[in-house]
Amino acid sequence: MVINVKIVSIAGLCIISAILCKLFASEGKEYALYIKIAAAASIMSAVLIYISPIAETVRNIFSRAGADKEYLTILFKAMGICYITQFACDICKDSGENALASHAELAGKISLMLLALPLFDALADLVDGLI
């Protein structure tokens, strides 16, 4: 029940923010951008509360499977990189800076590749052990 109330609140915040952005779009685009950033930050902070139960469930799955905790850490870091990169790209696109959004996206992809290097190393060891 709490989740349903929370999503209704978030949806309401989005609708009100969108209306305010349209109202301020003709007078001052910088105010609309500030409203978008504040709304996005508020929504992100509200959603972060629900990450804890998800993280605990994933931890339980990994522990039952007997997987290495390093893989779980990589998974959570990858999710964080994806969310932060998407947030930055959306803000850049909303402010009309598509080139910056592309660069942020490239940086996020490179960060994910660097983060995944230990997985590739473990995969190479596994393949080497099988051969």
Residue frames as a rotation matrix with the C-alpha (Angstrom) as fourth column:
MET 1
0.569 0.822 0.000 0.00
0.822 -0.569 0.000 0.00
0.000 0.000 -1.000 0.00
VAL 2
0.402 -0.491 -0.773 2.85
0.199 -0.777 0.597 2.38
-0.894 -0.394 -0.215 0.83
ILE 3
-0.656 -0.674 0.339 4.42
0.446 0.016 0.895 1.83
-0.609 0.738 0.290 -2.59
ASN 4
-0.121 0.699 0.704 1.15
0.971 -0.063 0.229 2.71
0.205 0.712 -0.672 -4.33
VAL 5
0.805 0.373 -0.462 0.86
0.504 -0.841 0.198 5.94
-0.314 -0.392 -0.864 -2.35
LYS 6
0.003 -0.910 -0.415 4.49
0.173 -0.408 0.896 6.75
-0.985 -0.075 0.157 -3.12
ILE 7
-0.666 -0.254 0.702 4.06
0.696 0.129 0.707 6.23
-0.270 0.959 0.091 -6.88
VAL 8
0.394 0.851 0.347 0.95
0.894 -0.442 0.068 8.43
0.212 0.284 -0.935 -6.87
SER 9
0.689 -0.222 -0.689 2.96
0.250 -0.820 0.515 11.14
-0.680 -0.527 -0.510 -5.08
ILE 10
-0.420 -0.907 0.035 5.80
0.278 -0.092 0.956 10.82
-0.864 0.412 0.291 -7.57
ALA 11
-0.370 0.373 0.851 3.40
0.926 0.075 0.370 10.93
0.074 0.925 -0.373 -10.51
GLY 12
0.725 0.668 -0.167 1.78
0.686 -0.722 0.091 14.04
-0.060 -0.181 -0.982 -9.02
LEU 13
0.282 -0.727 -0.626 5.16
0.127 -0.619 0.775 15.70
-0.951 -0.298 -0.082 -8.59
CYS 14
-0.641 -0.526 0.559 5.97
0.574 0.155 0.804 14.91
-0.509 0.836 0.203 -12.23
ILE 15
0.054 0.762 0.646 2.70
0.967 -0.200 0.155 16.37
0.248 0.616 -0.747 -13.48
ILE 16
0.833 0.235 -0.500 3.00
0.421 -0.857 0.298 19.53
-0.359 -0.459 -0.813 -11.38
SER 17
-0.070 -0.947 -0.313 6.63
0.181 -0.320 0.930 19.96
-0.981 0.008 0.194 -12.43
ALA 18
-0.551 -0.088 0.830 5.71
0.813 0.166 0.558 19.54
-0.187 0.982 -0.020 -16.10
ILE 19
0.517 0.807 0.286 2.97
0.831 -0.553 0.057 22.16
0.205 0.208 -0.956 -15.78
LEU 20
0.690 -0.327 -0.646 5.33
0.189 -0.780 0.597 24.58
-0.699 -0.534 -0.476 -14.03
CYS 21
-0.410 -0.885 0.219 7.96
0.427 0.026 0.904 24.01
-0.806 0.464 0.368 -16.70
LYS 22
-0.225 0.419 0.880 5.44
0.957 -0.073 0.279 24.85
0.181 0.905 -0.385 -19.43
LEU 23
0.803 0.563 -0.198 4.39
0.595 -0.780 0.195 28.00
-0.044 -0.275 -0.961 -17.56
PHE 24
0.501 -0.698 -0.511 7.98
-0.029 -0.604 0.796 29.17
-0.865 -0.384 -0.324 -17.15
ALA 25
0.018 -0.543 0.840 9.11
0.839 0.466 0.283 28.09
-0.545 0.699 0.464 -20.63
SER 26
0.485 0.232 0.843 8.00
0.765 -0.581 -0.280 31.32
0.425 0.780 -0.459 -22.27
GLU 27
0.975 -0.054 0.216 9.38
-0.143 -0.896 0.420 33.69
0.171 -0.441 -0.881 -19.59
GLY 28
0.191 -0.953 0.237 12.60
-0.982 -0.184 0.050 32.06
-0.004 -0.242 -0.970 -18.52
LYS 29
0.577 0.025 -0.816 13.92
-0.329 0.922 -0.205 28.70
0.747 0.387 0.540 -19.65
GLU 30
-0.539 -0.841 -0.038 16.46
-0.275 0.219 -0.936 28.66
0.796 -0.495 -0.350 -16.82
TYR 31
-0.392 0.475 0.788 13.63
-0.905 -0.045 -0.423 28.50
-0.166 -0.879 0.448 -14.26
ALA 32
0.692 0.647 -0.319 12.12
-0.706 0.699 -0.112 25.53
0.151 0.303 0.941 -16.10
LEU 33
0.133 -0.738 -0.661 15.49
-0.166 0.641 -0.749 23.81
0.977 0.210 -0.037 -16.01
TYR 34
-0.737 -0.390 0.552 15.80
-0.564 -0.094 -0.820 24.43
0.371 -0.916 -0.150 -12.26
ILE 35
0.138 0.878 0.457 12.33
-0.959 0.234 -0.159 22.96
-0.246 -0.417 0.875 -11.74
LYS 36
0.694 0.090 -0.714 13.27
-0.444 0.834 -0.327 19.88
0.567 0.544 0.619 -13.78
ILE 37
-0.321 -0.907 -0.274 16.47
-0.193 0.345 -0.918 19.35
0.927 -0.242 -0.286 -11.83
ALA 38
-0.638 0.131 0.759 14.72
-0.769 -0.140 -0.623 19.79
0.025 -0.981 0.190 -8.47
ALA 39
0.479 0.876 0.064 11.93
-0.871 0.483 -0.092 17.41
-0.112 -0.012 0.994 -9.46
ALA 40
0.497 -0.356 -0.791 14.39
-0.278 0.799 -0.534 14.82
0.822 0.485 0.299 -10.75
ALA 41
-0.627 -0.769 0.124 16.49
-0.325 0.114 -0.939 15.02
0.708 -0.629 -0.321 -7.58
SER 42
-0.314 0.605 0.731 13.36
-0.930 -0.043 -0.365 14.70
-0.189 -0.795 0.576 -5.42
ILE 43
0.710 0.607 -0.357 12.17
-0.683 0.718 -0.137 11.67
0.173 0.341 0.924 -7.34
MET 44
0.097 -0.769 -0.632 15.60
-0.198 0.608 -0.769 10.03
0.975 0.200 -0.093 -7.19
SER 45
-0.769 -0.396 0.502 15.78
-0.534 -0.033 -0.845 10.51
0.351 -0.918 -0.186 -3.43
ALA 46
0.082 0.881 0.467 12.26
-0.957 0.201 -0.211 9.12
-0.279 -0.430 0.859 -3.00
VAL 47
0.740 0.187 -0.646 13.09
-0.492 0.806 -0.330 6.08
0.459 0.562 0.688 -5.10
LEU 48
-0.264 -0.952 -0.156 16.39
-0.496 0.272 -0.824 5.38
0.827 -0.140 -0.544 -3.31
ILE 49
-0.220 0.277 0.935 14.40
-0.954 0.140 -0.265 4.34
-0.204 -0.951 0.234 -0.25
TYR 50
0.745 0.643 0.179 13.16
-0.575 0.755 -0.316 1.28
-0.338 0.132 0.932 -2.14
ILE 51
0.299 -0.706 -0.642 16.60
-0.652 0.340 -0.678 0.15
0.697 0.621 -0.359 -3.23
SER 52
-0.426 -0.519 0.741 17.37
-0.904 0.271 -0.330 -1.39
-0.030 -0.811 -0.585 0.16
PRO 53
0.269 0.542 0.796 14.80
-0.489 0.789 -0.371 -4.23
-0.830 -0.289 0.477 -0.07
ILE 54
0.927 0.014 -0.375 15.82
-0.357 0.339 -0.871 -4.89
0.115 0.941 0.319 -3.67
ALA 55
0.035 -0.998 -0.056 19.49
-0.797 0.006 -0.603 -5.03
0.602 0.065 -0.795 -2.69
GLU 56
-0.305 -0.108 0.946 18.71
-0.834 0.510 -0.210 -7.41
-0.460 -0.853 -0.245 0.18
THR 57
0.706 0.622 0.339 16.76
-0.345 0.720 -0.603 -9.74
-0.619 0.308 0.722 -2.12
VAL 58
0.750 -0.502 -0.431 19.58
-0.416 0.149 -0.897 -9.78
0.514 0.852 -0.097 -4.66
ARG 59
-0.244 -0.849 0.468 22.11
-0.935 0.078 -0.347 -10.45
0.258 -0.522 -0.813 -1.86
ASN 60
0.078 0.370 0.926 20.01
-0.643 0.728 -0.237 -13.42
-0.762 -0.577 0.295 -0.72
ILE 61
0.953 0.282 -0.109 19.86
-0.249 0.531 -0.810 -14.81
-0.170 0.799 0.576 -4.26
PHE 62
0.367 -0.898 -0.241 23.63
-0.620 -0.044 -0.783 -14.46
0.693 0.437 -0.573 -4.65
SER 63
-0.340 -0.515 0.787 24.32
-0.935 0.279 -0.221 -16.11
-0.106 -0.810 -0.576 -1.29
ARG 64
0.445 0.569 0.691 22.00
-0.440 0.811 -0.385 -19.05
-0.780 -0.133 0.612 -2.08
ALA 65
0.970 -0.096 -0.225 23.70
-0.181 0.337 -0.924 -19.48
0.164 0.937 0.309 -5.45
GLY 66
0.610 -0.791 -0.040 27.11
0.553 0.389 0.737 -19.44
-0.567 -0.472 0.675 -3.79
ALA 67
0.613 -0.356 0.705 28.32
0.565 -0.425 -0.707 -16.64
0.552 0.832 -0.060 -6.07
ASP 68
-0.393 -0.860 -0.325 31.32
0.903 -0.296 -0.310 -14.53
0.170 -0.415 0.894 -5.20
LYS 69
0.359 0.548 -0.755 30.45
0.729 -0.670 -0.139 -11.29
-0.583 -0.501 -0.640 -3.39
GLU 70
-0.622 -0.645 -0.445 32.71
0.166 -0.664 0.729 -9.39
-0.765 0.379 0.520 -5.80
TYR 71
-0.790 0.380 0.481 30.15
0.555 0.110 0.825 -10.04
0.260 0.918 -0.298 -8.56
LEU 72
0.254 0.913 -0.319 27.39
0.965 -0.219 0.140 -8.57
0.058 -0.344 -0.937 -6.44
THR 73
0.043 -0.343 -0.938 29.48
0.406 -0.852 0.330 -5.47
-0.913 -0.395 0.103 -5.81
ILE 74
-0.916 -0.396 0.065 30.10
0.193 -0.292 0.937 -5.11
-0.352 0.871 0.344 -9.53
LEU 75
-0.378 0.862 0.338 26.38
0.852 0.180 0.492 -5.48
0.363 0.474 -0.803 -10.22
PHE 76
0.464 0.589 -0.662 25.42
0.821 -0.567 0.071 -2.74
-0.333 -0.576 -0.746 -7.76
LYS 77
-0.295 -0.641 -0.708 28.16
0.192 -0.766 0.614 -0.41
-0.936 0.045 0.349 -8.99
ALA 78
-0.903 -0.010 0.430 27.03
0.429 0.034 0.903 -0.99
-0.024 0.999 -0.026 -12.58
MET 79
0.079 0.995 0.063 23.45
0.969 -0.091 0.232 -0.14
0.236 0.043 -0.971 -11.66
GLY 80
0.350 -0.013 -0.937 24.64
0.549 -0.807 0.217 3.04
-0.759 -0.590 -0.275 -9.96
ILE 81
-0.716 -0.665 -0.214 26.69
0.167 -0.459 0.872 4.06
-0.678 0.589 0.440 -12.98
CYS 82
-0.652 0.528 0.544 23.71
0.708 0.167 0.687 3.46
0.272 0.833 -0.482 -15.27
TYR 83
0.374 0.873 -0.313 21.30
0.927 -0.352 0.127 5.50
0.001 -0.337 -0.941 -13.15
ILE 84
0.150 -0.388 -0.909 23.70
0.346 -0.841 0.416 8.39
-0.926 -0.377 0.008 -12.62
THR 85
-0.859 -0.495 0.131 24.63
0.262 -0.205 0.943 8.47
-0.440 0.845 0.306 -16.31
GLN 86
-0.350 0.812 0.467 20.98
0.868 0.094 0.488 8.41
0.352 0.576 -0.737 -17.38
PHE 87
0.486 0.497 -0.718 20.16
0.774 -0.627 0.089 11.20
-0.406 -0.599 -0.690 -14.92
ALA 88
-0.243 -0.680 -0.691 23.02
0.157 -0.731 0.664 13.35
-0.957 0.053 0.285 -16.25
CYS 89
-0.888 -0.076 0.454 22.09
0.449 0.077 0.890 12.65
-0.103 0.994 -0.035 -19.88
ASP 90
0.036 0.987 0.153 18.45
0.976 -0.068 0.208 13.57
0.215 0.142 -0.966 -19.30
ILE 91
0.443 0.076 -0.893 19.37
0.501 -0.847 0.177 16.85
-0.743 -0.526 -0.413 -17.60
CYS 92
-0.606 -0.738 -0.296 21.79
0.106 -0.443 0.890 17.70
-0.788 0.508 0.347 -20.42
LYS 93
-0.723 0.393 0.568 19.19
0.671 0.204 0.713 16.89
0.165 0.897 -0.411 -23.07
ASP 94
0.327 0.900 -0.287 16.54
0.942 -0.336 0.020 18.93
-0.078 -0.277 -0.958 -21.26
SER 95
0.317 -0.271 -0.909 18.86
0.203 -0.917 0.344 21.91
-0.926 -0.294 -0.236 -21.22
GLY 96
0.957 0.157 -0.245 19.49
-0.198 -0.265 -0.944 21.53
-0.213 0.951 -0.222 -24.95
GLU 97
0.093 -0.993 -0.071 23.05
-0.961 -0.109 0.255 20.25
-0.261 0.044 -0.964 -24.58
ASN 98
0.937 0.346 -0.055 22.89
-0.345 0.881 -0.325 17.09
-0.064 0.323 0.944 -26.70
ALA 99
0.335 -0.890 -0.309 26.66
-0.271 0.223 -0.936 16.98
0.902 0.397 -0.166 -27.23
LEU 100
-0.429 -0.456 0.780 27.24
-0.859 -0.061 -0.509 16.98
0.280 -0.888 -0.365 -23.47
ALA 101
0.460 0.679 0.573 24.63
-0.779 0.618 -0.106 14.24
-0.426 -0.397 0.813 -23.10
SER 102
0.867 -0.188 -0.462 26.49
-0.206 0.708 -0.675 12.14
0.455 0.680 0.575 -25.67
HIS 103
-0.146 -0.985 0.089 29.78
-0.442 -0.016 -0.897 12.65
0.885 -0.171 -0.433 -23.84
ALA 104
-0.218 0.151 0.964 28.18
-0.966 0.110 -0.235 11.71
-0.142 -0.982 0.122 -20.51
GLU 105
0.819 0.567 0.087 26.78
-0.533 0.808 -0.249 8.59
-0.212 0.158 0.964 -22.13
LEU 106
0.533 -0.714 -0.454 30.20
-0.178 0.430 -0.885 7.68
0.827 0.552 0.102 -23.53
ALA 107
-0.409 -0.686 0.602 31.79
-0.734 -0.145 -0.664 8.20
0.543 -0.713 -0.444 -20.12
GLY 108
0.208 0.582 0.786 29.17
-0.898 0.432 -0.083 5.94
-0.388 -0.688 0.613 -18.55
LYS 109
0.939 0.139 -0.316 29.82
-0.287 0.823 -0.491 3.21
0.192 0.551 0.812 -21.11
ILE 110
0.099 -0.980 -0.175 33.56
-0.273 0.143 -0.951 3.38
0.957 0.142 -0.254 -20.57
SER 111
-0.339 -0.162 0.927 33.05
-0.930 -0.090 -0.356 3.27
0.141 -0.983 -0.120 -16.80
LEU 112
0.653 0.648 0.391 30.95
-0.676 0.732 -0.084 0.13
-0.341 -0.210 0.917 -17.20
MET 113
0.750 -0.445 -0.489 33.62
-0.129 0.626 -0.769 -1.50
0.648 0.640 0.412 -19.35
LEU 114
-0.295 -0.897 0.329 36.30
-0.536 -0.130 -0.834 -0.71
0.791 -0.422 -0.442 -16.76
LEU 115
-0.079 0.365 0.928 34.08
-0.977 0.157 -0.145 -2.06
-0.199 -0.918 0.344 -14.02
ALA 116
0.848 0.529 0.033 33.47
-0.502 0.820 -0.274 -5.28
-0.172 0.216 0.961 -15.98
LEU 117
0.171 -0.865 -0.472 37.16
-0.790 0.165 -0.590 -6.06
0.589 0.474 -0.655 -16.55
PRO 118
-0.588 -0.391 0.708 37.36
-0.759 0.570 -0.316 -8.41
-0.280 -0.723 -0.631 -13.51
LEU 119
0.375 0.790 0.484 34.40
-0.440 0.612 -0.658 -10.33
-0.816 0.034 0.577 -14.93
PHE 120
0.791 -0.159 -0.590 36.15
-0.559 0.202 -0.804 -10.76
0.247 0.967 0.071 -18.26
ASP 121
-0.290 -0.953 0.091 39.26
-0.877 0.226 -0.425 -11.93
0.384 -0.203 -0.901 -16.42
ALA 122
-0.351 0.250 0.903 37.22
-0.612 0.668 -0.423 -14.48
-0.709 -0.701 -0.081 -14.43
LEU 123
0.754 0.655 -0.049 35.54
-0.425 0.430 -0.796 -15.65
-0.500 0.621 0.603 -17.65
ALA 124
0.403 -0.702 -0.587 38.94
-0.746 0.120 -0.655 -16.09
0.531 0.702 -0.475 -19.31
ASP 125
-0.581 -0.604 0.546 40.13
-0.812 0.467 -0.349 -18.14
-0.044 -0.646 -0.762 -16.32
LEU 126
0.114 0.730 0.674 37.01
-0.497 0.629 -0.598 -20.28
-0.860 -0.266 0.435 -16.51
VAL 127
0.880 0.180 -0.440 37.46
-0.475 0.282 -0.833 -20.92
-0.026 0.942 0.334 -20.22
ASP 128
-0.025 -0.976 -0.217 41.15
-0.847 0.136 -0.514 -21.65
0.531 0.171 -0.830 -19.68
GLY 129
-0.497 -0.110 0.861 40.25
-0.735 0.581 -0.350 -24.15
-0.461 -0.807 -0.369 -16.95
LEU 130
0.523 0.781 0.341 37.78
-0.397 0.578 -0.713 -25.91
-0.754 0.238 0.613 -19.23
ILE 131
0.781 -0.313 -0.540 40.30
-0.510 0.177 -0.841 -26.22
0.359 0.933 -0.021 -22.04
